[in-house]
Amino acid sequence: MKELVIIGGGASGMAAAIRASEEGNTHVTLIERQARAGRKLSATGNGRCNLTNLDAEVCHYHGEDPGFAGAALAEYPPERVLAFFRGLGLRTVTEYGGRVYPLSDHAGSVLDVLRLGLEKPNVRVLTASPVTAIRREPTRFRIETPEEALSADSVILACGGCAGSRLGGVMDGYALAASLGHSRTALYPALTQLRTAPEYPRALKGIRVDARVRLLQGERPLAETAGDVLFTDTGLSGTAVFEITRAAAGKSGLTAELCLFDEPEETLLADLLARQKRWPNLEANRILTGAAQSRLGQMLCRYAGVSGGLRAGELPESQLRALAQAMRAMRLPVTGVSGFETAQVTAGGLRTGEFDPKTLQSRLVPGLYACGELLDIDGDCGGYNLQWAWASGLLAGELR
Ligand SMILES: Cc1cc2nc3c(=O)[nH]c(=O)nc-3n(C[C@H](O)[C@H](O)[C@H](O)COP(=O)(O)OP(=O)(O)OC[C@H]3O[C@@H](n4cnc5c(N)ncnc54)[C@H](O)[C@@H]3O)c2cc1C
């Protein structure tokens, strides 16, 4: 019997363990430092787990060499990943943009089938066991936890990255890999919130809108996207914002521009003039009643400089035009990008040049493999990161 130890019982580690256990001559020990395997998974996709995306092409991935992801994604494209999950009993549904979720709408279902898949005589799951060291012995590996030392023919590093630290993101994987001679690129938080001057977002905290977002440096557009935007007490969150934070990393002089009403300025102005005519006695800051949530409508008026205390009928056209402009382009100075605590993924990781993309085996240490977020590959928002975790975990689990 060959002994395989997988360090990290997250998405990629569980997939690797199930795949490796299909070989009857392999005994798998999956070691997880937290009390339960897959803790982060239950929080993914706002508790719904966006487990893959049908359009998982390499262009949705980042890193020093995004092409590294190509071999694993070609070997385990979304259709094959979904077949793997179907085989475990999971039923799924595909939504807008090719995003796939469990039919139950609960991330817990994804976790449940993975745990079920691990219930095999040749799989042992050790939880609450942080691996503290790996040593290369002449022909085997020695893996140490506070309770015991294990010996293995092969080791898969599946420790994830340091994003989502509240859910267990740690630096352990980088340190364990470094102890065996591997190096990493710089790490920074990706798919995270933008911090902005707090005045407007704080007052709008909890409001979610569908908007177009542009990230500007001075007047130069750096990134643009559309979708879900959530106002928080420190700035902006939501999937549309996650997609542009990558472009914000390490830059200054940035502004986030929200287009809340994607219509020509003249059309918006005509609507405001019609509202003014219809409700001349309405308080001016309620002129957007019915067009936007009331807190947002009032905030847009304040932002546009609509005079407090006036009636709608008293507003000069210049103020209505300023409001129409604000509805199309509300600008918030960006003060930074939120850290690893709230980030969904770590950009950067173990240098991919030190691993064979077709096997995910180390080029430096035979018998050592790595998969998932620990490697210098991260994906766009929309199921791409879990797709990478499954694809790379399944490939590493083949122990080619
Ligand atoms: C809030 C949130 C929501 C997300 N939503 C989505 C989504 O909907 N779709 C999507 O595609 N991606 C999503 N992601 C990203 C996705 O969850 C990760 O990219 C993915 O889980 C990475 O898989 P992994 O196996 O590499 O790492 P993880 O899933 O992080 O697993 C690594 C595991 O290793 C363990 N570990 C670390 N060090 C040790 C050690 N020394 N000894 C033993 N065990 C150790 C950790 O405790 C952890 O359980 C989300 C992330 C977050 C934080």
The ligand as a Tripos MOL2 file, in Angstrom:
@<TRIPOS>MOLECULE
LIG
   53    58     1     0     0
SMALL
NO_CHARGES

@<TRIPOS>ATOM
      1 C1        -15.9720   34.2630    2.0250 C.3       1 LIG1
      2 C2        -15.4640   33.5320    0.8110 C.ar      1 LIG1
      3 C3        -16.3460   33.2230   -0.2160 C.ar      1 LIG1
      4 C4        -15.8890   32.5630   -1.3570 C.ar      1 LIG1
      5 N1        -16.7870   32.2470   -2.3320 N.ar      1 LIG1
      6 C5        -16.3610   31.5890   -3.4420 C.ar      1 LIG1
      7 C6        -17.2830   31.1690   -4.4360 C.ar      1 LIG1
      8 O1        -18.5120   31.2810   -4.2820 O.2       1 LIG1
      9 N2        -16.7800   30.5910   -5.5630 N.ar      1 LIG1
     10 C7        -15.4400   30.3780   -5.7390 C.ar      1 LIG1
     11 O2        -15.0480   29.8590   -6.7810 O.2       1 LIG1
     12 N3        -14.5510   30.7160   -4.7820 N.ar      1 LIG1
     13 C8        -14.9710   31.2910   -3.6390 C.ar      1 LIG1
     14 N4        -14.0670   31.6120   -2.6640 N.ar      1 LIG1
     15 C9        -12.6540   31.2150   -2.8350 C.3       1 LIG1
     16 C10       -12.4820   29.7040   -2.5510 C.3       1 LIG1
     17 O3        -13.1770   29.3660   -1.3640 O.3       1 LIG1
     18 C11       -11.0110   29.3320   -2.3930 C.3       1 LIG1
     19 O4        -10.2740   29.8010   -3.4900 O.3       1 LIG1
     20 C12       -10.8590   27.8190   -2.2670 C.3       1 LIG1
     21 O5        -11.4920   27.3540   -1.0990 O.3       1 LIG1
     22 C13        -9.3870   27.4290   -2.2330 C.3       1 LIG1
     23 O6         -9.3000   26.0410   -2.0080 O.3       1 LIG1
     24 P1         -7.9970   25.4550   -1.3210 P.3       1 LIG1
     25 O7         -8.2470   24.0100   -1.0970 O.co2     1 LIG1
     26 O8         -6.7990   25.8460   -2.0750 O.co2     1 LIG1
     27 O9         -7.9060   26.1960    0.0810 O.3       1 LIG1
     28 P2         -8.9460   26.1900    1.3610 P.3       1 LIG1
     29 O10       -10.2700   25.8180    0.8430 O.co2     1 LIG1
     30 O11        -8.6830   27.4440    1.9960 O.co2     1 LIG1
     31 O12        -8.4000   24.9790    2.1900 O.3       1 LIG1
     32 C14        -7.1210   24.9460    2.7910 C.3       1 LIG1
     33 C15        -7.2330   24.1450    4.0670 C.3       1 LIG1
     34 O13        -5.9350   23.8760    4.5750 O.3       1 LIG1
     35 C16        -5.9770   23.9600    5.9770 C.3       1 LIG1
     36 N5         -4.6150   24.1470    6.4730 N.ar      1 LIG1
     37 C17        -3.8330   25.2520    6.3290 C.ar      1 LIG1
     38 N6         -2.6470   25.0520    6.9530 N.ar      1 LIG1
     39 C18        -2.6810   23.8060    7.4720 C.ar      1 LIG1
     40 C19        -1.7570   23.0300    8.2570 C.ar      1 LIG1
     41 N7         -0.5570   23.5070    8.6190 N.pl3     1 LIG1
     42 N8         -2.1120   21.7830    8.6530 N.ar      1 LIG1
     43 C20        -3.3390   21.2610    8.2960 C.ar      1 LIG1
     44 N9         -4.2530   21.9580    7.5770 N.ar      1 LIG1
     45 C21        -3.9210   23.2180    7.1750 C.ar      1 LIG1
     46 C22        -6.9090   25.1300    6.2330 C.3       1 LIG1
     47 O14        -7.4380   25.1070    7.5300 O.3       1 LIG1
     48 C23        -7.9710   24.9030    5.1550 C.3       1 LIG1
     49 O15        -9.0570   24.1280    5.6100 O.3       1 LIG1
     50 C24       -14.5060   32.2310   -1.4930 C.ar      1 LIG1
     51 C25       -13.6330   32.5280   -0.4510 C.ar      1 LIG1
     52 C26       -14.0940   33.1640    0.6960 C.ar      1 LIG1
     53 C27       -13.1210   33.4720    1.8120 C.3       1 LIG1
@<TRIPOS>BOND
     1     1     2 1
     2     2     3 ar
     3     2    52 ar
     4     3     4 ar
     5     4     5 ar
     6     4    50 ar
     7     5     6 ar
     8     6     7 ar
     9     6    13 1
    10     7     8 2
    11     7     9 ar
    12     9    10 ar
    13    10    11 2
    14    10    12 ar
    15    12    13 ar
    16    13    14 ar
    17    14    15 1
    18    14    50 ar
    19    15    16 1
    20    16    17 1
    21    16    18 1
    22    18    19 1
    23    18    20 1
    24    20    21 1
    25    20    22 1
    26    22    23 1
    27    23    24 1
    28    24    25 2
    29    24    26 1
    30    24    27 1
    31    27    28 1
    32    28    29 2
    33    28    30 1
    34    28    31 1
    35    31    32 1
    36    32    33 1
    37    33    34 1
    38    33    48 1
    39    34    35 1
    40    35    36 1
    41    35    46 1
    42    36    37 ar
    43    36    45 ar
    44    37    38 ar
    45    38    39 ar
    46    39    40 ar
    47    39    45 ar
    48    40    41 1
    49    40    42 ar
    50    42    43 ar
    51    43    44 ar
    52    44    45 ar
    53    46    47 1
    54    46    48 1
    55    48    49 1
    56    50    51 ar
    57    51    52 ar
    58    52    53 1
@<TRIPOS>SUBSTRUCTURE
     1 LIG1         1 GROUP 0 **** ****
